[in-house]
Amino acid sequence: MHRRARTAGLSSGLLVLLIAVTLASATIGPVDVAPLVVAKAALNAVGVPAGLAVSSESTRLLWLSAPVPVLDLTYAYPFSFSVPQSSEIIVRQVRLPRIALAAVVGFALAGAGVVMQGFFRNPMADPSIIGVSSGAAVGAVATIAFPLLLPFGLQTAAFAGALAAAFGVYLIASEGGRTPVATLLLAGVAVQTLLGAMVSYMLLHAGESLRQAVYWLMGHLHASTWAEVELTLPLAVLAFAVLLAYARDLNVLLLGEVDARTLGIEVERTKRLLLALSSVMTAAAVAVAGVIGFVGLIVPHVMRLLVGPDHRVLLPTSALAGASFLVATDTLARSGPAEVPVGIVTAALGAPFFLYLLRTREVHAL
Amino acid sequence: MISLDDVSVTRGDQSVLESVSASVSEGEFVGLVGPNGAGKTTLLQTINGVLAPDSGTVTVGGLDVRDASARELSRRVATVPQEATVGFEFDVRDIVEMGRTPYASRLSRGDYREDRRQVEAALERTETAAFADRSIRAISGGERQRVLLARALAQDTPALVLDEPTASLDINHQVRTLSLVADLVAEGKTAIAAIHDLDLAARFCDRLFLLANGSVAASGDPATVLDSRYLDDAFDTATAVATDPVTGTPSVTAMTDPPDRDPRVHVIGSGPVAATVLARLHEAGLSVTVGPLPDGDVALETARGRTIEALSVPPFGTVDADTERRLIDHIEAAAATVLVDPPLDPAGTVAEAAADTDQLIAVESDPATGRASDRSSTAYERLRDRAVVTPPTSVLETVVSTAPEQELSADD
């Protein structure tokens, strides 16, 4: 089928682009590493799941600690090129985790952005519109400013804050089993404002940790670890896979809820699912990387101009393009004389580009 | 095929449908007519599952709409909505393909050959294939309406629900669209359509439901339902029903003045002079009534052409009791009564009806003699004595200056 071939073609093209951007990015940094060395080191890092092992681990959940059986994947590493050890460490332990995290976060934000824009039938919607980012900010800033009050980690707090805000907005906007999109939008704006006030107040009393909090709020990928990638990647990919299965429903929802219902869509149930999954996706990204604006807004927008509005094509291509976009902008953010939070770079690049599109192509007619 | 049993719907504390019972048989094309706000769209939405009725049962092909999943129902009923606003630039073909959603599978690719066949057939049938690859937002409103019909056809359902399918179409496409629906019905589909245009509804539907104030005021074949007895109440205006000379089906004309609004000027008299007077007064924006006029009179034609409410009598006939009563009502309600030449009034009824009014204007054209019988002539003289006499050319000025000003408000 024409559309499937096109989707597969575009997606593989974008995947190749992502790999190219990744390798290029890994050569850039304070220490120059030759592209060939990067490629070898990267291949050495490729692990293939080889088996399952069960281990018992003591997990701390809030205040309780209990032994929990954990399924562990064991990996086999098929490549072993000889690479200077310093380069191997720089690529594998410093640059690649950061690049991988940028890719996952960009993927999640752009994917969630597509869903939100379709869901709200509004090209100006982005994942933060239902309060996900503000909720994450409250959780994160609270942990940074008052570390003694909250007994769990920054990322857990941000993730929980994000989901709590989204769920709160959803509850406020729902009545009698229905959630009108317009109400949701307004409730989202109001909750965002309220949470913004809370963040401002906490910043006022943050004292020593003010700088750290502001840095988090600007969006950053500094000092990323493989552990963060391992936390975020499964959530993002899982949510994305389900969303992809609902791409056609998302198309039909663009016709309006009444029409969608007569075309066989269980409207409220589908809306709940789309909202929940895109919130989880955004929350997973924001929890590890802070508030990175414009990726979820502009990448879907540009991709819609390029590939059209069909979500079966738009969703995978946007997510992949978002990954490349954030890897590239983060490379810019860290390659200057002093590192800049990546959120500043995405906004500084994204906003003028958006305005350019607005003036030259008929984006305003979307 | 479709049946509503004692269905009530309330919105807020407003009752929209009140215990409506109706049924549409298989292979039948039913038209839903009635004024704005009568509940037509609401009724259709209880059938396609968009609205759950507060009480009562709706079944489609034996399936209770309340228990059916959206998917089950959308394989039985396809809906052509009143208007579609599409937020993003889909192609026409994409939109029609969305009609296949009820058959789509989330995990497998589904029977895409069947999907494609249905989509192409629907595009051909609705004559939308020519612009199938254009953006839905780049085509005209009329074309978009047909695309929505194509989408419903692609849904491949036994029943069709149409909400004002011809609202934004030109006369050519109105007729083409409705004959297409009628053809589909002839091929075995069942259709129920809300249609504003009563004449079109009468022409294409097998049966009509007249909906007014949330209940069915009349139902049956078009000739039975399109009767001023029902229509006047339902639409809250005076209506005239004639037979369309071309199609031979009922044709309904609404009169300018609803009965509860006072007519301002009543004109008595016939012939070309009366016609001129009528046209002049109407042109000036006054509310005008006229009569009695014999059928076929030129003034009656003028009145009908301008939807001026007219009392008619058979040629050479006399004024019956009903017409006389309405004549008296008109004259009483009028701020001024205009007599155009001595009326043909063999029984003196007209003169009698006009006897009590204060504001009389007599329009006299030159050869205004020797037409009336002696008896009516005498009666006319008596009226003329009390009247302001004026030539036809200055009738408007006289009416405006004679009648009490505040009563002569312009027709809105």
Interface residues (C-beta under 8 A of the other chain):
Chain A: M1 R4 G118 R121 N122 P123 A245 Y246 R248 D249 N251 V252 L254 L255 G256 V258 D259 R261 T262 L263 G264 I265 E266 V267 R304 G308 P309 D310 A365 L366
Chain B: Q45 N48 G49 V50 S69 A70 R71 L73 S74 R75 V77 A78 T79 P81 A84 T85 V86 G87 F88 E89 F90 D94 I95 M98 G99 T101 P102 A104 R106 L107 R109 Y112 R137 Q155 V161
